[in-house]
Amino acid sequence: MRDTAPIRIWIKSSYSGHNNNCMEFLSPPPLGKAVVRDSKDPHRRMIVFRAETWTQFVHTYRSGAPEPTG
């Protein structure tokens, strides 16, 4: 049987405007990871998070919790 790697694409955040000031995420992500990059400069380094960390970040953002200061 032949194994084929999934086709991965970069998806721009739905909150993005037309000025490219946003982030993109890799879909589908590698198992257990979340990968994001700056859409203005896609050749710069990607940022890789553990899936649990990214899920918590999104949950906190959507709940309207205040950002930490300091």
PyMOL Python script that loads the backbone (N, CA, C, O; Angstrom):
from pymol import cmd

cmd.read_pdbstr("""\
ATOM      1  N   MET A   1       0.839  -1.168   0.000  1.00  0.00           N
ATOM      2  CA  MET A   1       0.000   0.000   0.000  1.00  0.00           C
ATOM      3  C   MET A   1       0.894   1.244   0.000  1.00  0.00           C
ATOM      4  O   MET A   1       1.945   1.266   0.640  1.00  0.00           O
ATOM      5  N   ARG A   2       0.475   2.241  -0.703  1.00  0.00           N
ATOM      6  CA  ARG A   2       1.257   3.461  -0.816  1.00  0.00           C
ATOM      7  C   ARG A   2       0.724   4.516   0.148  1.00  0.00           C
ATOM      8  O   ARG A   2      -0.464   4.838   0.139  1.00  0.00           O
ATOM      9  N   ASP A   3       1.624   5.054   0.985  1.00  0.00           N
ATOM     10  CA  ASP A   3       1.237   6.129   1.895  1.00  0.00           C
ATOM     11  C   ASP A   3       1.365   7.453   1.166  1.00  0.00           C
ATOM     12  O   ASP A   3       2.361   7.712   0.490  1.00  0.00           O
ATOM     13  N   THR A   4       0.360   8.276   1.309  1.00  0.00           N
ATOM     14  CA  THR A   4       0.442   9.611   0.724  1.00  0.00           C
ATOM     15  C   THR A   4       0.270  10.640   1.829  1.00  0.00           C
ATOM     16  O   THR A   4      -0.599  10.507   2.690  1.00  0.00           O
ATOM     17  N   ALA A   5       1.089  11.643   1.794  1.00  0.00           N
ATOM     18  CA  ALA A   5       1.002  12.714   2.784  1.00  0.00           C
ATOM     19  C   ALA A   5      -0.210  13.584   2.457  1.00  0.00           C
ATOM     20  O   ALA A   5      -0.547  13.765   1.287  1.00  0.00           O
ATOM     21  N   PRO A   6      -0.862  14.121   3.483  1.00  0.00           N
ATOM     22  CA  PRO A   6      -2.002  14.999   3.212  1.00  0.00           C
ATOM     23  C   PRO A   6      -1.541  16.279   2.517  1.00  0.00           C
ATOM     24  O   PRO A   6      -0.433  16.763   2.751  1.00  0.00           O
ATOM     25  N   ILE A   7      -2.390  16.804   1.679  1.00  0.00           N
ATOM     26  CA  ILE A   7      -2.102  18.088   1.049  1.00  0.00           C
ATOM     27  C   ILE A   7      -2.422  19.170   2.069  1.00  0.00           C
ATOM     28  O   ILE A   7      -3.541  19.251   2.576  1.00  0.00           O
ATOM     29  N   ARG A   8      -1.433  19.993   2.360  1.00  0.00           N
ATOM     30  CA  ARG A   8      -1.614  21.049   3.357  1.00  0.00           C
ATOM     31  C   ARG A   8      -1.675  22.398   2.657  1.00  0.00           C
ATOM     32  O   ARG A   8      -0.935  22.660   1.709  1.00  0.00           O
ATOM     33  N   ILE A   9      -2.572  23.247   3.145  1.00  0.00           N
ATOM     34  CA  ILE A   9      -2.699  24.589   2.595  1.00  0.00           C
ATOM     35  C   ILE A   9      -2.723  25.600   3.732  1.00  0.00           C
ATOM     36  O   ILE A   9      -3.053  25.256   4.867  1.00  0.00           O
ATOM     37  N   TRP A  10      -2.376  26.835   3.433  1.00  0.00           N
ATOM     38  CA  TRP A  10      -2.438  27.922   4.404  1.00  0.00           C
ATOM     39  C   TRP A  10      -3.790  28.607   4.268  1.00  0.00           C
ATOM     40  O   TRP A  10      -4.204  28.971   3.168  1.00  0.00           O
ATOM     41  N   ILE A  11      -4.475  28.779   5.401  1.00  0.00           N
ATOM     42  CA  ILE A  11      -5.791  29.412   5.424  1.00  0.00           C
ATOM     43  C   ILE A  11      -5.686  30.711   6.203  1.00  0.00           C
ATOM     44  O   ILE A  11      -5.180  30.740   7.324  1.00  0.00           O
ATOM     45  N   LYS A  12      -6.172  31.785   5.593  1.00  0.00           N
ATOM     46  CA  LYS A  12      -6.126  33.096   6.234  1.00  0.00           C
ATOM     47  C   LYS A  12      -7.246  33.204   7.263  1.00  0.00           C
ATOM     48  O   LYS A  12      -8.349  32.701   7.046  1.00  0.00           O
ATOM     49  N   SER A  13      -6.962  33.850   8.365  1.00  0.00           N
ATOM     50  CA  SER A  13      -7.951  34.064   9.415  1.00  0.00           C
ATOM     51  C   SER A  13      -9.193  34.740   8.846  1.00  0.00           C
ATOM     52  O   SER A  13      -9.087  35.642   8.016  1.00  0.00           O
ATOM     53  N   SER A  14     -10.366  34.306   9.290  1.00  0.00           N
ATOM     54  CA  SER A  14     -11.618  34.903   8.822  1.00  0.00           C
ATOM     55  C   SER A  14     -11.785  36.331   9.329  1.00  0.00           C
ATOM     56  O   SER A  14     -12.645  37.061   8.836  1.00  0.00           O
ATOM     57  N   TYR A  15     -10.980  36.740  10.303  1.00  0.00           N
ATOM     58  CA  TYR A  15     -11.043  38.100  10.831  1.00  0.00           C
ATOM     59  C   TYR A  15     -10.148  39.054  10.043  1.00  0.00           C
ATOM     60  O   TYR A  15     -10.038  40.227  10.397  1.00  0.00           O
ATOM     61  N   SER A  16      -9.524  38.579   9.008  1.00  0.00           N
ATOM     62  CA  SER A  16      -8.582  39.387   8.236  1.00  0.00           C
ATOM     63  C   SER A  16      -9.311  40.368   7.338  1.00  0.00           C
ATOM     64  O   SER A  16     -10.402  40.094   6.838  1.00  0.00           O
ATOM     65  N   GLY A  17      -8.685  41.508   7.149  1.00  0.00           N
ATOM     66  CA  GLY A  17      -9.182  42.465   6.174  1.00  0.00           C
ATOM     67  C   GLY A  17      -8.480  42.225   4.849  1.00  0.00           C
ATOM     68  O   GLY A  17      -7.876  41.174   4.632  1.00  0.00           O
ATOM     69  N   HIS A  18      -8.564  43.193   3.981  1.00  0.00           N
ATOM     70  CA  HIS A  18      -7.931  43.067   2.669  1.00  0.00           C
ATOM     71  C   HIS A  18      -6.514  43.623   2.654  1.00  0.00           C
ATOM     72  O   HIS A  18      -5.868  43.628   1.606  1.00  0.00           O
ATOM     73  N   ASN A  19      -6.021  44.089   3.795  1.00  0.00           N
ATOM     74  CA  ASN A  19      -4.692  44.705   3.841  1.00  0.00           C
ATOM     75  C   ASN A  19      -3.591  43.725   4.231  1.00  0.00           C
ATOM     76  O   ASN A  19      -2.443  44.132   4.410  1.00  0.00           O
ATOM     77  N   ASN A  20      -3.920  42.446   4.366  1.00  0.00           N
ATOM     78  CA  ASN A  20      -2.931  41.397   4.657  1.00  0.00           C
ATOM     79  C   ASN A  20      -2.338  41.466   6.059  1.00  0.00           C
ATOM     80  O   ASN A  20      -1.321  40.818   6.306  1.00  0.00           O
ATOM     81  N   ASN A  21      -2.913  42.207   6.973  1.00  0.00           N
ATOM     82  CA  ASN A  21      -2.424  42.259   8.356  1.00  0.00           C
ATOM     83  C   ASN A  21      -3.103  41.167   9.163  1.00  0.00           C
ATOM     84  O   ASN A  21      -4.013  41.433   9.949  1.00  0.00           O
ATOM     85  N   CYS A  22      -2.664  39.964   8.967  1.00  0.00           N
ATOM     86  CA  CYS A  22      -3.330  38.872   9.660  1.00  0.00           C
ATOM     87  C   CYS A  22      -2.410  37.667   9.749  1.00  0.00           C
ATOM     88  O   CYS A  22      -1.253  37.695   9.331  1.00  0.00           O
ATOM     89  N   MET A  23      -2.967  36.626  10.303  1.00  0.00           N
ATOM     90  CA  MET A  23      -2.229  35.378  10.411  1.00  0.00           C
ATOM     91  C   MET A  23      -2.896  34.329   9.546  1.00  0.00           C
ATOM     92  O   MET A  23      -4.068  34.435   9.186  1.00  0.00           O
ATOM     93  N   GLU A  24      -2.113  33.316   9.225  1.00  0.00           N
ATOM     94  CA  GLU A  24      -2.617  32.174   8.486  1.00  0.00           C
ATOM     95  C   GLU A  24      -2.286  30.924   9.295  1.00  0.00           C
ATOM     96  O   GLU A  24      -1.306  30.890  10.039  1.00  0.00           O
ATOM     97  N   PHE A  25      -3.117  29.902   9.137  1.00  0.00           N
ATOM     98  CA  PHE A  25      -2.820  28.645   9.813  1.00  0.00           C
ATOM     99  C   PHE A  25      -2.776  27.516   8.797  1.00  0.00           C
ATOM    100  O   PHE A  25      -3.447  27.552   7.766  1.00  0.00           O
ATOM    101  N   LEU A  26      -1.968  26.513   9.117  1.00  0.00           N
ATOM    102  CA  LEU A  26      -1.762  25.369   8.238  1.00  0.00           C
ATOM    103  C   LEU A  26      -2.870  24.347   8.462  1.00  0.00           C
ATOM    104  O   LEU A  26      -3.169  23.977   9.598  1.00  0.00           O
ATOM    105  N   SER A  27      -3.479  23.894   7.358  1.00  0.00           N
ATOM    106  CA  SER A  27      -4.562  22.927   7.460  1.00  0.00           C
ATOM    107  C   SER A  27      -4.371  21.832   6.413  1.00  0.00           C
ATOM    108  O   SER A  27      -4.118  22.135   5.247  1.00  0.00           O
ATOM    109  N   PRO A  28      -4.486  20.584   6.804  1.00  0.00           N
ATOM    110  CA  PRO A  28      -4.580  20.120   8.180  1.00  0.00           C
ATOM    111  C   PRO A  28      -3.224  20.255   8.879  1.00  0.00           C
ATOM    112  O   PRO A  28      -2.175  20.144   8.244  1.00  0.00           O
ATOM    113  N   PRO A  29      -3.259  20.494  10.177  1.00  0.00           N
ATOM    114  CA  PRO A  29      -1.995  20.641  10.905  1.00  0.00           C
ATOM    115  C   PRO A  29      -1.342  19.283  11.153  1.00  0.00           C
ATOM    116  O   PRO A  29      -2.013  18.253  11.092  1.00  0.00           O
ATOM    117  N   PRO A  30      -0.045  19.275  11.430  1.00  0.00           N
ATOM    118  CA  PRO A  30       0.590  18.026  11.861  1.00  0.00           C
ATOM    119  C   PRO A  30      -0.086  17.548  13.153  1.00  0.00           C
ATOM    120  O   PRO A  30      -0.580  18.364  13.931  1.00  0.00           O
ATOM    121  N   LEU A  31      -0.107  16.266  13.378  1.00  0.00           N
ATOM    122  CA  LEU A  31      -0.776  15.688  14.539  1.00  0.00           C
ATOM    123  C   LEU A  31      -0.296  16.330  15.836  1.00  0.00           C
ATOM    124  O   LEU A  31       0.901  16.348  16.123  1.00  0.00           O
ATOM    125  N   GLY A  32      -1.240  16.857  16.619  1.00  0.00           N
ATOM    126  CA  GLY A  32      -0.922  17.423  17.925  1.00  0.00           C
ATOM    127  C   GLY A  32      -0.316  18.813  17.884  1.00  0.00           C
ATOM    128  O   GLY A  32       0.171  19.299  18.905  1.00  0.00           O
ATOM    129  N   LYS A  33      -0.332  19.464  16.733  1.00  0.00           N
ATOM    130  CA  LYS A  33       0.296  20.779  16.582  1.00  0.00           C
ATOM    131  C   LYS A  33      -0.683  21.779  15.982  1.00  0.00           C
ATOM    132  O   LYS A  33      -1.698  21.399  15.398  1.00  0.00           O
ATOM    133  N   ALA A  34      -0.368  23.057  16.133  1.00  0.00           N
ATOM    134  CA  ALA A  34      -1.026  24.154  15.425  1.00  0.00           C
ATOM    135  C   ALA A  34       0.101  25.016  14.873  1.00  0.00           C
ATOM    136  O   ALA A  34       1.000  25.419  15.611  1.00  0.00           O
ATOM    137  N   VAL A  35       0.050  25.296  13.580  1.00  0.00           N
ATOM    138  CA  VAL A  35       1.128  26.031  12.923  1.00  0.00           C
ATOM    139  C   VAL A  35       0.548  27.315  12.336  1.00  0.00           C
ATOM    140  O   VAL A  35      -0.421  27.273  11.577  1.00  0.00           O
ATOM    141  N   VAL A  36       1.141  28.459  12.689  1.00  0.00           N
ATOM    142  CA  VAL A  36       0.670  29.749  12.195  1.00  0.00           C
ATOM    143  C   VAL A  36       1.841  30.533  11.604  1.00  0.00           C
ATOM    144  O   VAL A  36       3.004  30.264  11.902  1.00  0.00           O
ATOM    145  N   ARG A  37       1.503  31.509  10.759  1.00  0.00           N
ATOM    146  CA  ARG A  37       2.516  32.389  10.177  1.00  0.00           C
ATOM    147  C   ARG A  37       1.890  33.747   9.891  1.00  0.00           C
ATOM    148  O   ARG A  37       0.669  33.898   9.897  1.00  0.00           O
ATOM    149  N   ASP A  38       2.739  34.721   9.642  1.00  0.00           N
ATOM    150  CA  ASP A  38       2.328  36.077   9.311  1.00  0.00           C
ATOM    151  C   ASP A  38       2.023  36.132   7.818  1.00  0.00           C
ATOM    152  O   ASP A  38       2.878  35.800   6.998  1.00  0.00           O
ATOM    153  N   SER A  39       0.816  36.545   7.464  1.00  0.00           N
ATOM    154  CA  SER A  39       0.451  36.569   6.049  1.00  0.00           C
ATOM    155  C   SER A  39       1.210  37.635   5.262  1.00  0.00           C
ATOM    156  O   SER A  39       1.358  37.511   4.047  1.00  0.00           O
ATOM    157  N   LYS A  40       1.690  38.677   5.933  1.00  0.00           N
ATOM    158  CA  LYS A  40       2.443  39.732   5.243  1.00  0.00           C
ATOM    159  C   LYS A  40       3.806  39.240   4.785  1.00  0.00           C
ATOM    160  O   LYS A  40       4.346  39.727   3.791  1.00  0.00           O
ATOM    161  N   ASP A  41       4.354  38.289   5.497  1.00  0.00           N
ATOM    162  CA  ASP A  41       5.696  37.800   5.182  1.00  0.00           C
ATOM    163  C   ASP A  41       5.733  36.282   5.347  1.00  0.00           C
ATOM    164  O   ASP A  41       6.306  35.780   6.314  1.00  0.00           O
ATOM    165  N   PRO A  42       5.131  35.553   4.419  1.00  0.00           N
ATOM    166  CA  PRO A  42       4.996  34.105   4.573  1.00  0.00           C
ATOM    167  C   PRO A  42       6.307  33.327   4.537  1.00  0.00           C
ATOM    168  O   PRO A  42       6.326  32.137   4.849  1.00  0.00           O
ATOM    169  N   HIS A  43       7.402  33.983   4.162  1.00  0.00           N
ATOM    170  CA  HIS A  43       8.683  33.281   4.110  1.00  0.00           C
ATOM    171  C   HIS A  43       9.430  33.337   5.436  1.00  0.00           C
ATOM    172  O   HIS A  43      10.468  32.693   5.591  1.00  0.00           O
ATOM    173  N   ARG A  44       8.913  34.098   6.387  1.00  0.00           N
ATOM    174  CA  ARG A  44       9.535  34.130   7.712  1.00  0.00           C
ATOM    175  C   ARG A  44       9.196  32.852   8.454  1.00  0.00           C
ATOM    176  O   ARG A  44       8.421  32.022   7.979  1.00  0.00           O
ATOM    177  N   ARG A  45       9.780  32.714   9.604  1.00  0.00           N
ATOM    178  CA  ARG A  45       9.604  31.507  10.414  1.00  0.00           C
ATOM    179  C   ARG A  45       8.139  31.310  10.825  1.00  0.00           C
ATOM    180  O   ARG A  45       7.441  32.262  11.173  1.00  0.00           O
ATOM    181  N   MET A  46       7.705  30.070  10.775  1.00  0.00           N
ATOM    182  CA  MET A  46       6.380  29.701  11.267  1.00  0.00           C
ATOM    183  C   MET A  46       6.465  29.537  12.780  1.00  0.00           C
ATOM    184  O   MET A  46       7.540  29.302  13.332  1.00  0.00           O
ATOM    185  N   ILE A  47       5.327  29.662  13.436  1.00  0.00           N
ATOM    186  CA  ILE A  47       5.259  29.437  14.877  1.00  0.00           C
ATOM    187  C   ILE A  47       4.447  28.167  15.092  1.00  0.00           C
ATOM    188  O   ILE A  47       3.336  28.035  14.578  1.00  0.00           O
ATOM    189  N   VAL A  48       5.004  27.243  15.849  1.00  0.00           N
ATOM    190  CA  VAL A  48       4.352  25.960  16.098  1.00  0.00           C
ATOM    191  C   VAL A  48       3.958  25.887  17.566  1.00  0.00           C
ATOM    192  O   VAL A  48       4.787  26.079  18.456  1.00  0.00           O
ATOM    193  N   PHE A  49       2.684  25.609  17.804  1.00  0.00           N
ATOM    194  CA  PHE A  49       2.143  25.461  19.156  1.00  0.00           C
ATOM    195  C   PHE A  49       1.700  24.020  19.356  1.00  0.00           C
ATOM    196  O   PHE A  49       1.394  23.315  18.394  1.00  0.00           O
ATOM    197  N   ARG A  50       1.669  23.590  20.611  1.00  0.00           N
ATOM    198  CA  ARG A  50       0.980  22.332  20.910  1.00  0.00           C
ATOM    199  C   ARG A  50      -0.503  22.592  20.676  1.00  0.00           C
ATOM    200  O   ARG A  50      -0.988  23.689  20.951  1.00  0.00           O
ATOM    201  N   ALA A  51      -1.215  21.609  20.180  1.00  0.00           N
ATOM    202  CA  ALA A  51      -2.633  21.780  19.876  1.00  0.00           C
ATOM    203  C   ALA A  51      -3.419  22.227  21.104  1.00  0.00           C
ATOM    204  O   ALA A  51      -4.321  23.057  20.991  1.00  0.00           O
ATOM    205  N   GLU A  52      -3.088  21.688  22.273  1.00  0.00           N
ATOM    206  CA  GLU A  52      -3.808  22.056  23.498  1.00  0.00           C
ATOM    207  C   GLU A  52      -3.606  23.532  23.836  1.00  0.00           C
ATOM    208  O   GLU A  52      -4.540  24.207  24.268  1.00  0.00           O
ATOM    209  N   THR A  53      -2.394  24.025  23.641  1.00  0.00           N
ATOM    210  CA  THR A  53      -2.087  25.424  23.924  1.00  0.00           C
ATOM    211  C   THR A  53      -2.864  26.332  22.983  1.00  0.00           C
ATOM    212  O   THR A  53      -3.430  27.336  23.417  1.00  0.00           O
ATOM    213  N   TRP A  54      -2.898  25.994  21.716  1.00  0.00           N
ATOM    214  CA  TRP A  54      -3.615  26.797  20.729  1.00  0.00           C
ATOM    215  C   TRP A  54      -5.117  26.789  21.017  1.00  0.00           C
ATOM    216  O   TRP A  54      -5.774  27.826  20.930  1.00  0.00           O
ATOM    217  N   THR A  55      -5.655  25.625  21.357  1.00  0.00           N
ATOM    218  CA  THR A  55      -7.077  25.523  21.676  1.00  0.00           C
ATOM    219  C   THR A  55      -7.426  26.403  22.864  1.00  0.00           C
ATOM    220  O   THR A  55      -8.458  27.074  22.850  1.00  0.00           O
ATOM    221  N   GLN A  56      -6.587  26.415  23.891  1.00  0.00           N
ATOM    222  CA  GLN A  56      -6.826  27.255  25.061  1.00  0.00           C
ATOM    223  C   GLN A  56      -6.754  28.736  24.688  1.00  0.00           C
ATOM    224  O   GLN A  56      -7.567  29.527  25.166  1.00  0.00           O
ATOM    225  N   PHE A  57      -5.807  29.121  23.852  1.00  0.00           N
ATOM    226  CA  PHE A  57      -5.688  30.504  23.397  1.00  0.00           C
ATOM    227  C   PHE A  57      -6.967  30.945  22.679  1.00  0.00           C
ATOM    228  O   PHE A  57      -7.516  32.007  22.973  1.00  0.00           O
ATOM    229  N   VAL A  58      -7.433  30.127  21.742  1.00  0.00           N
ATOM    230  CA  VAL A  58      -8.640  30.469  20.989  1.00  0.00           C
ATOM    231  C   VAL A  58      -9.840  30.546  21.917  1.00  0.00           C
ATOM    232  O   VAL A  58     -10.652  31.465  21.800  1.00  0.00           O
ATOM    233  N   HIS A  59      -9.967  29.605  22.830  1.00  0.00           N
ATOM    234  CA  HIS A  59     -11.078  29.614  23.781  1.00  0.00           C
ATOM    235  C   HIS A  59     -11.059  30.889  24.629  1.00  0.00           C
ATOM    236  O   HIS A  59     -12.095  31.523  24.827  1.00  0.00           O
ATOM    237  N   THR A  60      -9.895  31.254  25.121  1.00  0.00           N
ATOM    238  CA  THR A  60      -9.765  32.461  25.940  1.00  0.00           C
ATOM    239  C   THR A  60     -10.115  33.698  25.125  1.00  0.00           C
ATOM    240  O   THR A  60     -10.817  34.582  25.617  1.00  0.00           O
ATOM    241  N   TYR A  61      -9.644  33.774  23.903  1.00  0.00           N
ATOM    242  CA  TYR A  61      -9.929  34.919  23.036  1.00  0.00           C
ATOM    243  C   TYR A  61     -11.423  35.033  22.770  1.00  0.00           C
ATOM    244  O   TYR A  61     -11.993  36.119  22.867  1.00  0.00           O
ATOM    245  N   ARG A  62     -12.052  33.923  22.436  1.00  0.00           N
ATOM    246  CA  ARG A  62     -13.486  33.940  22.119  1.00  0.00           C
ATOM    247  C   ARG A  62     -14.345  34.261  23.335  1.00  0.00           C
ATOM    248  O   ARG A  62     -15.435  34.816  23.191  1.00  0.00           O
ATOM    249  N   SER A  63     -13.874  33.923  24.516  1.00  0.00           N
ATOM    250  CA  SER A  63     -14.666  34.173  25.722  1.00  0.00           C
ATOM    251  C   SER A  63     -14.603  35.628  26.157  1.00  0.00           C
ATOM    252  O   SER A  63     -15.335  36.045  27.054  1.00  0.00           O
ATOM    253  N   GLY A  64     -13.716  36.412  25.513  1.00  0.00           N
ATOM    254  CA  GLY A  64     -13.612  37.825  25.849  1.00  0.00           C
ATOM    255  C   GLY A  64     -12.821  38.092  27.107  1.00  0.00           C
ATOM    256  O   GLY A  64     -12.907  39.183  27.671  1.00  0.00           O
ATOM    257  N   ALA A  65     -12.054  37.120  27.557  1.00  0.00           N
ATOM    258  CA  ALA A  65     -11.244  37.307  28.763  1.00  0.00           C
ATOM    259  C   ALA A  65     -10.217  38.406  28.513  1.00  0.00           C
ATOM    260  O   ALA A  65      -9.681  38.516  27.411  1.00  0.00           O
ATOM    261  N   PRO A  66      -9.942  39.211  29.521  1.00  0.00           N
ATOM    262  CA  PRO A  66      -8.945  40.272  29.341  1.00  0.00           C
ATOM    263  C   PRO A  66      -7.559  39.688  29.119  1.00  0.00           C
ATOM    264  O   PRO A  66      -7.227  38.616  29.625  1.00  0.00           O
ATOM    265  N   GLU A  67      -6.761  40.415  28.355  1.00  0.00           N
ATOM    266  CA  GLU A  67      -5.391  39.993  28.112  1.00  0.00           C
ATOM    267  C   GLU A  67      -4.545  40.257  29.344  1.00  0.00           C
ATOM    268  O   GLU A  67      -4.763  41.247  30.043  1.00  0.00           O
ATOM    269  N   PRO A  68      -3.579  39.385  29.622  1.00  0.00           N
ATOM    270  CA  PRO A  68      -2.699  39.626  30.773  1.00  0.00           C
ATOM    271  C   PRO A  68      -1.851  40.874  30.540  1.00  0.00           C
ATOM    272  O   PRO A  68      -1.498  41.195  29.405  1.00  0.00           O
ATOM    273  N   THR A  69      -1.535  41.558  31.606  1.00  0.00           N
ATOM    274  CA  THR A  69      -0.681  42.742  31.504  1.00  0.00           C
ATOM    275  C   THR A  69       0.650  42.448  32.165  1.00  0.00           C
ATOM    276  O   THR A  69       0.769  41.537  32.984  1.00  0.00           O
ATOM    277  N   GLY A  70       1.642  43.228  31.799  1.00  0.00           N
ATOM    278  CA  GLY A  70       2.916  43.058  32.490  1.00  0.00           C
ATOM    279  C   GLY A  70       4.051  42.917  31.646  1.00  0.00           C
ATOM    280  O   GLY A  70       5.170  42.769  32.136  1.00  0.00           O
TER     281      GLY A  70
END
""", "prot")
cmd.dss("prot")
cmd.show_as("cartoon", "prot")
cmd.util.cbc("prot")
cmd.orient("prot")
